[in-house]
Amino acid sequence: MGDAPSRCGRRASNAAPSLRLQLLLGVAAPDHRTILVFTVAPSAPTHEYLLLRRSRSRGGYWQGVNGVVEPGEALDDAAVRELRKATGLAPSRLLPVDYHYVLPGRKRVPASVPPGQQVIEHVFLALLGAKVDPTIDSSEHDAWDWYHFEDALLWLRWPENIEGLRRCEGLLSPSPPA
């Protein structure tokens, strides 16, 4: 059984590299994974990020698209599925961001996760060809807007989301050599 190419242009395998390493080292692998997708579209003079506001019953904070990775599902497939589900949008390109973290605190962990289990969230950047209005599910989100990078940072609540967006921006606007 060979590895199949993924939507991200890299080889996908049955286990993520970090998971394979954990298994080789005999370390317990995390049972639960989530994704965080920051969606970006061209906007004069640069680009803008789409942020969604969680409904009040779900915390009322602004973020990118997030969701749970289904058992056996590739991370990039989960990112595309959750983006379509939350916004109705499909990326022209999806980039994995070299950033993941353990979700802190019980309030931020999906309800389906038993207490004491850790959840690893993986960050992706979804590129759109044009800025379009999303179609959001009002049971999960009650508002959306497009923001330039510096403004988007101000709306994000969680430090890990802020760092994830900074890493996304670094992919789009790398620093010039010193």
Buried (B, 14 or more C-beta within 10 A) or exposed (E): EEEEEBBBEEEBBEEBEBBEEBEEEEEEEBEBBBBBBBBBBEBEEEBBBBBBBBBEEEEEBBBBBBBBBEEEBBBBBBBBBBBBEBBEBEBEEBBBBEBBBEBEEEEBBEEEBEEEEBBBBBBBBBBBEEBEEBEBEEEBBBEBBBBEBEEBBEBBEBEBBBBBBBBBBBBBEEEEEE
